[in-house]
Amino acid sequence: MSILRTPATVLLVTALAATTPLSMRGQAAAAKRTLVRAGHVLDVKTGKLSDAQTIVVVGDTILSIRPSASETQQPGDTVIDLGGMTVMPGMIDVHTHLTGNPDFDTYHELTSTNAKEAINGVVNARTTLLAGFTTVRNVGAGGFTDVDLRDAINGGQVPGPHMLVSGPPLGITGGHCDDNLLPIEYHQVGDGVADGIAEVQHKVRQNIKYGADLIKICATGGVLSKGDDPQASQYTLEEMQAIVADAHRLGRKVAAHAHGAQGILWAAKAGVDSIEHGSYIDDAAIAEMKKDGTYLVPTLYLEDWMIEKGKLPAFYHQKMLDVSAVAKANIKRAMQAGVKIALGTDSAVYPHGLNAHELDVYVNQLGMTPLAALQSTTINAADLMGLTAKTGTLEPGKWADIIAIEKNPVDDVRVLQDVKFVMKAGVVYKGQGSVLEGK
């Protein structure tokens, strides 16, 4: 309904504005400050701790970081006292599936719907945020449900991390990203299935049309899919080159699910921005990835969880055992060779909210230094997502994405499995002043 602005109404508004003291107008215009009083602030670039620091937050942004003794509280400020806790940037997970859950019973898979996925997403986005992951890259969801989830979070309808989303992943007919559980009379086809150069170009453009921030492709077979081999390449080099060319020209990065060595090599040669999983990576693929600066996104904690607690159909279970027998040794070799690493978890293969367990695997099973592990979920992950100007470190001008833990994670990364305070974009979701208290 529009408001008819009569001359009298305009005059009244003008008169009221003229009689409002300038000091009051200035106060109204001044942005409200939040002072986060931190016992220690961790610089994830260097591993250095700075004691007794205050992070000044205005709106969704960090305004300044200064010694607490020199940052005086002003009238109207909100103060959050984090005592002796260690504060660091919110963590980033570059391989999530927020609209999925770890139930791989075939009947459950067949009876899932886009509406159910959307409901899953609302629950799992909140869980992920409260675990200290303030940014995620969602790499695969049916029916563009991750696009709708991202938009609902951005619109303030539901709590969740910052999201970049891919929509349906692209894959070949009968491949890992197709729907292969039903017989031919049902002719079920995955949302992202496309074969040949013309079709994959069309699918890239279609995904972008419907809201994808990046393109996810399946370069090889997978584990949790029927009738395919994780070591077998699926898309050809030429098809992947066409995908990458279109995606990059249209401003989107490409993430490639790839277990097998040949598929990893071809995807890297095609110019993808990241290899997801990388279980059978070999020296040729390592060399190609180093040459091009391609990120490797290991997803390793899921193997430990699945072998200990997972309940998989037989045709999934054996593939999980086979991949788990070799993946960690191969990825350790890639890490030691200097391939860039960004943390990804494949959450949905195991329960959401356990994402920080991935860091424990990197450090205590693969020998990565704790600081390098922290950089994989902050600086490196932000770089891969193209968000370095916004997140990954605590600096003025970046999003106020802040988490707090009881101890220095450089001493023990497992402390990040129990995050005590979460602020995302200046809003507290866990800890003192949480907007979710009682909800």
Buried (B, 14 or more C-beta within 10 A) or exposed (E): EEEEEEEEEEEEEEEEEEEEEEEEEEEEEEEEBBBBBBBBBBBBBEBEBBEEBBBBBBBBBBBBBBEBEEBEEEEEEBEBEBEEBBBBBBBBBBBBBBBBBBEBEEEEBEEBEBEBBBEBBBBBBBBBBBBBBBBBBBBBBBBBBBBBBBEBBEEEEBBBBBBBBBBBBBBBBBBBBBBBBEEEEEEEEBBBBBBEBEBBBEBBEBBBEEBBBBBBBBBBBBBBBBEBBBBBBBBBBEBBBBBBBBBBEEEBBBBBBBBBBBBBBBBBBBBBBBBBBBBBBBEEBBBBBBEEEBBBBBBBBBBBBBEEEBEBBEEBBEBBBBBBEBBBEBBBBBBEEEBBBBBBBBBBBBBBBBBBBBBBBBBBEBEBEBBBBBBBBBBBBBBBBBBBEBBBBBBEEBBBBBBBBBBBBBEBBBBBBEBBBBBBBBBBBBBBBBEBEEE
